[in-house]
């Protein structure tokens, strides 16, 4: 007898997959991944708590100065020395 091929759902094959994680920077205030750059360079706003931040060149934690070239990337918002946030509340 010819039986119809049985359909297997993709979710059944994958099993219990972990939830996808967001690769967005998290807000220092509410720790949610909703920090977005604004129209001004070096300024950020959290979409969740609506707090505004400014990217500073001198670390508030250890006082080391970071170069502007390194800080041109929005993903790198932490001090290389002490891992403190380089964002200042406005």
N, C-alpha and C positions, 0 to 999 in steps of 0.2 A: 504494500500500500504506500502511496505517495503522501507523505505528510508535509504540510507547509513548513518552511524553515521558521524556527522559533526566533522571535526578535528579542534581543537582549539590550536593555537600556544602557547607555553609557555610564550613568551614575552607578549602576549595579557592578559594572566591570571595575570601576575605579575604587569602589568601596567607600569608606568614610574618609574623604579627602579633607585636609586642613583648610581652614578659612583663608582666603587670600589676604595678604598683608599689603598695606599701602606703602609706597616708597616716598611719601611726602614728608617734609620736615614737620615735626610736632611743635605745637605752641608751648613756650616756656610757662605760660600762665595756667592753661587748662590741660596740658599734655595730650591734646587731641591732634591728629594729623591734618589740620586744616589751615596751616600757615601758607599764605599766598603773597607773592610780590605785588607791590602797588605800582603805579605809574612812575613814581619817583625812584631813582636808583638807590639801593640800600635800605629801602623801607618795606616793611612787611605788615600784613594785617591778618589776624586770625578770623576765619569765617565763622567759627563756632562762638567765641566769646567777644568778638569785635574789638579786641585790644590791638593797638598799633605798636610796632617795634621799629627800631632803627639799628642797622648793622654798624657797629663801632670798630675802629681799627686797633684800639688798645683794650686788652682783656680786662674786664672788671675783677676777675679772680686773682690773677698773678701779675698783671701789669705789663706783660710782654706785648710788643707791637707786632701786628700781622700785616703783611704787605697787601696792597690793593689788588695786585694780580691774583693772589690766592683767594681773595674775598670776592672776586668777580663771579665765582660759581655760587649759585643759590643753595646748593645742597650742602656746602661746607660752612655751617654756622657755629662751629665749636672751636675753641682754642686748641691748638696742637699741643701745647704744653700741659695744661691742667684739665682739659676737656670741659671747661666752663662754657656757658652760652655767650656768644658774642653779640647778643641782641639786648638793646636797652629799651625800656618802656618809654614811650613818648607821652 
